[in-house]
Amino acid sequence: MLSFDEKKLLEEYKKAFKGYYRNKTVIDLDKKLRANLDSYLIRLEDSVPSLKFNLPPYRQSKYMILYVMKGTGEKTIGKIKVKIKDRTLMIVAPYITSSSSYSNDVKGYNFTFNLKFFLQEQFPKHHLLKWNLFNPALVPCAYPDVKVGNYLTGIFESILDEISHSKKYKEEMIALKTLEVLLVCERITKIKTPDEKTYKPPLLVQYIELIQEHYKEEHSTRYYAQKLHIHPNSLNTATNRYLQQSAKSVIEAKLVNEAQVLLNQTTLSVKEIAYELGFHSPSYFFRFFKKYTGKTPATYRAAHLKL
């Protein structure tokens, strides 16, 4: 049985997703959802049927952990397609576009949260970001065995129980259970490139977060340097040291990635994608995309459709 808040949130989701079928662009849930909750947990069987078992491309500034106990389907997370089967764990990082389709018998959990919800001064955010779980090279899915799957189910049910009752230290218990979920995910997920350095100083964490928020409007390194109150050359030195690429390349890599996602997950034309990503002309976007991928946007989309 859904609570009043859950029903309200679900109605907002339904309204937001209806917008996709009008303009076919990726849904920005931060702008569409009125209820700006720090975290929420909802059973898939209580939410997915009313969305007709299909969720169009959407993104948000929160982390999302999906655990399918039972059912089949497919979820696209960024450029990666995940085959859904019994006991599938999926992690969607902030600002990553995802879409999904589920079978009618799906059961599981959608846990969405903002890290600020439970991180305190004694456990600052940049420590958590050292984990593989928050590495861009993370493989965003895992298939836990029965024992681990049952353990995850128990944690999620404990969180739901805390949410539904007004108990002493309720928020603290939910925070601890959230951390427990993250620890389990850290144990069973892996990254594509184990040798990649995961540490990033707070400056670069802020830089990457700013790009995630403003990449559509701002393509200039100078803009981000001003936001961070440093000289562009200093920012460039930091990215070369810790990311092995220039500050400008970090922005361009984000634009290429988002262009690929839009070509893969939407029916937007190349011209519409160019303007969606803040390019002044489709021809410039065409040259930019081909330079970084070796393919034209149309060729890239056609190749993806054949997979």
PyMOL commands that set and color helices and strands:
alter all, ss='L'
color gray80, all
select helices_A, chain A and resi 4-23+29-32+44-47+49-51+115-117+125-128+132-134+146-164+170-188+202-214+221-228+232-243+247-265+270-276+282-293+297-305
alter helices_A, ss='H'
color red, helices_A
select strands_A, chain A and resi 27-28+39-43+54-59+63-70+73-77+80-84+88-92+98-102+107-113+141-142
alter strands_A, ss='S'
color yellow, strands_A
deselect
rebuild
show_as cartoon
